[in-house]
């Protein structure tokens, strides 16, 4: 079965600084990849997804992610972080049907003023 | 926001008691999922449904059962709750099996 690793449990960045959250996946075929964000006490909101095509994917709230097959990675980036970006971020991988989607353990982002 | 509600939002129960959590959607989506979220584990799939009366097990299905008698409702039942089932439970829906999932607000369950 597929699996996801998010190596960083917690990241702290200053407001206005750039951000990169790492995600590595394991899956034998072409993966369906997702990044979700969860604010405290809330459900998950989809930031962006990759199914095929252009390996650089644009999402909501100024986020982007790049699919690198050779590195089995799907890292999330943002050029300038805002205080409202403080949340927990989850990477997920699915197969051709997402009835067995696997999530990473999450990365908690703290934004310093 | 996708029309997904979960009830109850919070519940405290005792070991050995039955518990049912409800997920209700107004989107007429075919696929519905139940996940649990625990620190250090992210979200893990418990059960999912691909239509009325059509359900299947996920990664962590032991101790849980589900039912879907109507398109809009997906019930998760803990027949005899245990402390290891203390968790936050999320319902999700999807229009097609290969599309993004929309998540409900979650139910925090504490088993004493």
Interface residues (C-beta under 8 A of the other chain):
Chain A: X1 X4 X6 X32 X34 X36 X41 X42 X43 X44 X45 X46 X49 X51 X90 X92 X94 X96 X97 X98 X99 X100 X101 X102 X103 X104 X105 X106
Chain B: X4 X31 X33 X35 X40 X41 X42 X43 X44 X45 X48 X50 X56 X58 X59 X90 X92 X94 X97 X98 X99 X100 X101 X102 X103 X104 X105 X106
